[in-house]
Amino acid sequence: QVNLVESGGGLVQPGESLTLSCTASTSISDFNVVDWYHQVSEKKRDLVATITRGGTTTYADSVKGRFTISRDNAKNTIYLQMNRLKSEDTGVYFCHAISRTDLRSLWGQGTQVTVSS
């Protein structure tokens, strides 16, 4: 059973930064892509950032220039560095991965980010 565990969420003020971590129970090279999604209340999860196995990164327009997705293969961890946070960034952030071998979709449990003054 492959697991994804997010951490790093919390309460910050507008303009501050947070770094989220997603640690996998297997090598992250076992995934074709790893994404971060953002969900507010019961609304659908929106894609925030993606990093492919080859290292290509893409971002939602709303976070370009503020968020950075990166990885540490040795730690089996994907990061989401979030700078200049806004109130609309508040929500639960989920880590998602697609297995390279069977294309299975995996989700973490989510971590709450609250941006408020």
C-alpha positions in Angstrom: 0.0 0.0 0.0 1.5 3.3 -1.2 0.7 6.3 1.0 1.1 10.0 0.6 1.4 12.1 3.7 1.1 15.9 3.7 2.4 18.2 6.3 3.3 21.9 6.8 -0.1 23.5 6.8 -1.1 26.2 9.3 -2.3 29.7 10.0 -0.5 32.6 8.5 -1.1 36.2 7.7 -1.5 37.6 4.2 1.9 38.1 2.5 3.6 35.4 4.5 5.0 32.1 3.4 4.5 28.4 4.0 6.1 25.2 2.7 4.0 22.1 2.4 5.5 18.7 2.2 4.2 15.5 0.6 6.2 12.4 1.7 5.6 9.1 -0.2 6.0 5.6 1.3 7.8 4.7 -1.9 10.3 6.2 -4.3 8.8 9.3 -6.0 10.4 8.0 -9.2 7.6 5.5 -9.1 5.2 8.2 -10.1 4.6 9.8 -13.5 3.4 13.0 -12.0 2.9 14.5 -8.6 0.4 17.3 -8.1 -0.8 19.7 -5.5 -4.6 20.4 -5.4 -6.5 23.1 -3.5 -10.0 22.6 -2.1 -12.3 25.1 -0.4 -15.1 23.7 1.7 -17.1 21.2 -0.4 -16.1 22.7 -3.8 -14.1 20.7 -6.3 -10.4 20.3 -6.0 -8.4 22.7 -8.2 -5.0 21.8 -9.6 -2.4 24.1 -8.3 1.0 22.7 -9.4 2.4 19.7 -11.1 5.9 18.2 -11.4 6.5 15.3 -13.8 8.9 12.5 -13.4 11.2 14.3 -15.8 11.1 17.4 -13.7 8.8 19.6 -15.8 6.7 21.9 -13.6 3.4 23.7 -14.4 1.2 26.0 -12.3 -2.3 27.4 -12.2 -2.4 31.0 -13.3 -3.5 32.1 -9.8 -0.3 30.9 -8.2 2.3 31.5 -10.9 5.2 33.5 -9.6 4.2 32.8 -6.0 4.3 29.1 -5.6 7.1 26.6 -6.4 6.8 22.9 -6.6 10.0 20.9 -6.1 11.2 17.5 -5.0 13.9 15.7 -3.0 14.3 12.2 -4.4 16.4 11.1 -1.5 13.6 12.0 0.9 10.8 10.8 -1.3 9.2 14.2 -0.8 7.5 16.8 -2.9 7.3 20.3 -1.7 5.1 23.3 -2.4 6.7 26.6 -1.4 4.0 29.2 -1.1 5.0 32.8 -1.0 3.0 36.0 -0.8 0.0 34.1 0.4 -3.5 35.6 0.0 -6.8 35.0 1.8 -8.1 33.1 -1.3 -5.3 30.6 -0.9 -7.1 29.3 2.2 -8.2 25.8 2.0 -7.1 22.2 2.2 -4.1 21.2 0.0 -3.9 17.7 -1.2 -1.0 15.8 -2.7 -1.8 13.6 -5.6 0.3 11.1 -7.6 -0.2 8.8 -10.6 1.7 5.5 -10.4 4.0 4.9 -13.3 3.4 1.1 -13.3 -0.4 0.9 -13.2 -1.5 4.5 -13.6 -3.3 4.3 -10.3 -4.3 7.6 -8.8 -3.2 8.2 -5.2 -4.3 11.0 -2.7 -3.0 12.2 0.6 -5.2 13.1 3.5 -4.7 16.9 3.0 -3.3 19.7 5.1 -5.2 22.8 6.0 -3.8 26.3 5.1 -5.5 29.3 6.5 -4.5 32.8 5.4 -6.0 35.4 7.7 -5.2 38.6 9.4 
